[in-house]
Amino acid sequence: MALGVGCTARPGRAKDNKTGSWRVFKPKFDSEKCSKCGMCITICPEGCIREEDELPVPDYDYCKGCGLCAEECPSGAVEMQKEEK
């Protein structure tokens, strides 16, 4: 698949865009607060959050730490934490 003019990456193609070591923050999910609405899965531009036993599970190999999942979570179950290197 060819990229459009001016595009350097395709959103929602996590397997094409591995994070590497540059991510600064990563999401931490609180299963007790999670309302299981799936908003974080829907809003993730990298498509790297999957559902497992009705709870969100991020793939940190592909998460860029953008924080959209934390911003859009209606129950406050996602907290962005600075990643220790």
Kinemage of the C-alpha trace (Angstrom):
@kinemage 1
@onewidth
@group {chain A} dominant
@subgroup {mainchain}
@vectorlist {calphas} color= white
{ca met a 1} P 0.000 0.000 0.000
{ca ala a 2} L 1.448 3.361 -1.032
{ca leu a 3} L 1.413 6.295 1.364
{ca gly a 4} L -0.349 9.491 0.360
{ca val a 5} L 1.528 12.684 -0.472
{ca gly a 6} L 2.999 14.162 2.715
{ca cys a 7} L 2.247 11.025 4.802
{ca thr a 8} L 5.078 9.395 6.693
{ca ala a 9} L 3.025 6.795 8.594
{ca arg a 10} L -0.386 5.276 8.360
{ca pro a 11} L -2.560 5.598 11.480
{ca gly a 12} L -3.967 2.406 12.908
{ca arg a 13} L -1.134 0.264 11.552
{ca ala a 14} L 0.637 -0.524 14.813
{ca lys a 15} L 2.579 -3.443 13.395
{ca asp a 16} L 4.233 -1.089 10.874
{ca asn a 17} L 5.238 1.513 13.454
{ca lys a 18} L 7.185 -0.067 16.311
{ca thr a 19} L 7.928 2.332 19.155
{ca gly a 20} L 11.591 1.702 19.836
{ca ser a 21} L 13.128 3.536 22.783
{ca trp a 22} L 11.852 7.103 22.271
{ca arg a 23} L 8.490 6.864 24.137
{ca val a 24} L 8.463 9.045 27.288
{ca phe a 25} L 5.067 8.140 28.785
{ca lys a 26} L 3.004 4.976 28.736
{ca pro a 27} L -0.574 4.292 29.858
{ca lys a 28} L -1.341 2.299 32.977
{ca phe a 29} L -4.820 0.773 33.090
{ca asp a 30} L -6.726 0.358 36.380
{ca ser a 31} L -8.984 -2.676 35.974
{ca glu a 32} L -11.014 -1.701 39.059
{ca lys a 33} L -12.017 1.671 37.553
{ca cys a 34} L -12.465 0.406 33.972
{ca ser a 35} L -16.088 0.538 32.800
{ca lys a 36} L -15.241 -1.747 29.839
{ca cys a 37} L -16.660 0.781 27.364
{ca gly a 38} L -13.869 0.198 24.815
{ca met a 39} L -13.287 3.934 24.220
{ca cys a 40} L -9.515 3.547 24.660
{ca ile a 41} L -9.450 0.802 22.035
{ca thr a 42} L -11.458 2.929 19.618
{ca ile a 43} L -9.505 6.163 20.115
{ca cys a 44} L -5.955 4.717 19.972
{ca pro a 45} L -4.437 6.058 16.707
{ca glu a 46} L -1.934 3.183 16.603
{ca gly a 47} L -4.498 0.445 17.151
{ca cys a 48} L -2.256 -1.103 19.789
{ca ile a 49} L -4.837 -1.650 22.557
{ca arg a 50} L -6.719 -4.919 22.412
{ca glu a 51} L -9.454 -6.385 24.579
{ca glu a 52} L -8.669 -9.412 26.687
{ca asp a 53} L -11.252 -10.784 29.157
{ca glu a 54} L -13.250 -7.563 28.572
{ca leu a 55} L -10.327 -5.379 29.752
{ca pro a 56} L -7.981 -3.201 27.639
{ca val a 57} L -4.447 -4.499 27.179
{ca pro a 58} L -1.873 -2.222 25.494
{ca asp a 59} L 0.969 -3.546 23.376
{ca tyr a 60} L 3.869 -1.463 24.658
{ca asp a 61} L 6.055 -2.455 21.706
{ca tyr a 62} L 3.830 -0.246 19.548
{ca cys a 63} L 2.271 2.300 21.975
{ca lys a 64} L 3.654 5.806 21.294
{ca gly a 65} L 2.483 7.239 24.634
{ca cys a 66} L 0.309 9.924 23.052
{ca gly a 67} L -2.165 9.868 25.959
{ca leu a 68} L -5.369 9.958 23.930
{ca cys a 69} L -6.615 6.836 25.736
{ca ala a 70} L -6.180 8.599 29.096
{ca glu a 71} L -7.805 11.823 27.878
{ca glu a 72} L -10.884 10.063 26.482
{ca cys a 73} L -11.435 7.444 29.209
{ca pro a 74} L -14.814 8.355 30.800
{ca ser a 75} L -14.095 6.480 34.037
{ca gly a 76} L -10.541 7.770 34.630
{ca ala a 77} L -9.113 4.251 34.467
{ca val a 78} L -6.073 5.227 32.393
{ca glu a 79} L -3.170 7.161 33.869
{ca met a 80} L -0.111 8.204 31.879
{ca gln a 81} L 3.107 7.430 33.716
{ca lys a 82} L 6.650 8.439 32.891
{ca glu a 83} L 8.457 5.432 31.548
{ca glu a 84} L 11.587 4.360 33.396
{ca lys a 85} L 14.520 3.660 31.055
